[in-house]
Amino acid sequence: MPFRRFGRPALRIAARTAVVAGTAAVVSGGVAHHQQAKANQEYEAQQYEAMQQQAQMDAAAANAVAQQQAAMGVASQQAAVAPAAAGGTDLVAELQKLGALRDQGILSDDEFAAAKAKLLG
């Protein structure tokens, strides 16, 4: 005759359920940890790539500024010679001031033309 267990079958079922649930929690925690680590690696790789691109853009901008400053140095040297030849007055600045006064309505077109002729003549 087979040996029959006596006791509380509900307790055995509850214990078995607890073991299964505990195992599932441990496994799902490990999977979540692995997924988080993978996401962190991808994020760090994207940040590194973004930093590399930013460094390249900064270098290109610095190069462009250096080229512009070099070009402006030549232009400013030429501009420094022009006012000295014109008697020390900045003709372009004076014309711009007259144009601004005309645009504001302070000078009429005739007055502007007369002042311009006086500067150029």
C-alpha positions as CSV (number, residue, x, y, z in Angstrom):
1,M,0.0,0.0,0.0
2,P,1.4,3.3,-0.9
3,F,2.5,5.7,1.7
4,R,0.0,8.5,2.2
5,R,1.0,11.9,3.5
6,F,-1.0,13.4,6.1
7,G,-0.9,17.0,6.9
8,R,-1.9,20.3,5.4
9,P,-1.9,20.3,1.7
10,A,-2.7,24.0,1.5
11,L,0.6,24.8,3.4
12,R,2.6,22.8,0.9
13,I,0.9,24.6,-2.0
14,A,1.6,28.0,-0.3
15,A,5.2,27.1,0.2
16,R,5.6,25.9,-3.4
17,T,4.0,29.2,-4.5
18,A,6.4,31.2,-2.4
19,V,9.4,29.4,-3.8
20,V,8.2,30.0,-7.4
21,A,7.4,33.6,-6.7
22,G,10.8,34.2,-5.1
23,T,12.6,32.6,-8.0
24,A,10.6,34.7,-10.4
25,A,11.5,37.9,-8.5
26,V,15.2,37.1,-8.5
27,V,15.2,36.3,-12.2
28,S,13.2,39.4,-13.2
29,G,15.5,41.5,-11.0
30,G,18.5,40.2,-12.8
31,V,17.0,40.8,-16.2
32,A,16.0,44.4,-15.2
33,H,19.6,45.0,-14.0
34,H,21.0,43.7,-17.2
35,Q,18.7,45.9,-19.3
36,Q,19.6,48.9,-17.2
37,A,23.3,48.3,-17.6
38,K,22.9,47.9,-21.4
39,A,20.9,51.2,-21.5
40,N,23.6,53.0,-19.5
41,Q,26.3,51.7,-21.9
42,E,24.3,53.0,-24.9
43,Y,23.7,56.4,-23.2
44,E,27.4,56.7,-22.4
45,A,28.3,55.9,-26.0
46,Q,25.9,58.5,-27.3
47,Q,27.3,61.1,-24.9
48,Y,30.9,60.3,-26.0
49,E,29.9,60.7,-29.7
50,A,28.2,64.0,-29.0
51,M,31.3,65.2,-27.1
52,Q,33.5,64.3,-30.1
53,Q,31.2,66.1,-32.5
54,Q,31.1,69.1,-30.2
55,A,34.9,69.2,-30.1
56,Q,35.1,69.0,-33.9
57,M,32.6,71.9,-34.2
58,D,34.5,74.0,-31.6
59,A,37.7,73.4,-33.5
60,A,36.1,74.4,-36.8
61,A,34.6,77.5,-35.2
62,A,38.0,78.5,-33.7
63,N,39.6,78.0,-37.1
64,A,37.0,80.2,-38.8
65,V,37.4,82.9,-36.1
66,A,41.2,82.8,-36.6
67,Q,40.7,83.2,-40.4
68,Q,38.3,86.0,-40.0
69,Q,40.6,87.8,-37.5
70,A,43.4,87.4,-39.9
71,A,41.3,88.9,-42.7
72,M,40.1,91.7,-40.5
73,G,43.7,92.5,-39.6
74,V,44.5,93.1,-43.2
75,A,41.2,95.1,-43.7
76,S,41.8,97.2,-40.6
77,Q,45.4,98.0,-41.7
78,Q,44.0,99.1,-45.1
79,A,41.2,101.1,-43.3
80,A,43.7,102.8,-41.1
81,V,45.6,104.0,-44.1
82,A,42.4,105.4,-45.8
83,P,41.3,107.8,-43.1
84,A,44.8,109.2,-42.7
85,A,44.8,109.9,-46.5
86,A,41.4,111.6,-46.2
87,G,42.6,114.0,-43.6
88,G,41.7,112.0,-40.5
89,T,37.9,111.9,-41.0
90,D,36.0,108.6,-41.4
91,L,34.0,109.3,-44.6
92,V,32.0,106.1,-44.5
93,A,30.9,106.7,-40.9
94,E,29.9,110.2,-41.7
95,L,27.8,109.1,-44.7
96,Q,26.2,106.4,-42.5
97,K,25.3,109.0,-39.9
98,L,23.8,111.2,-42.6
99,G,21.8,108.3,-43.9
100,A,20.5,107.5,-40.5
101,L,19.4,111.1,-40.0
102,R,17.6,111.0,-43.3
103,D,15.9,107.7,-42.5
104,Q,14.7,109.2,-39.2
105,G,13.3,112.1,-41.0
106,I,15.6,114.7,-39.5
107,L,17.1,115.5,-42.8
108,S,15.2,115.9,-46.1
109,D,16.5,114.3,-49.3
110,D,17.8,117.7,-50.5
111,E,19.6,118.4,-47.2
112,F,21.1,114.9,-47.3
113,A,22.3,115.4,-50.9
114,A,23.9,118.7,-49.9
115,A,25.7,117.3,-46.9
116,K,26.9,114.3,-48.9
117,A,28.2,116.6,-51.6
118,K,30.0,118.7,-49.0
119,L,31.7,115.5,-47.5
120,L,32.7,114.1,-50.9
121,G,33.7,117.5,-52.4
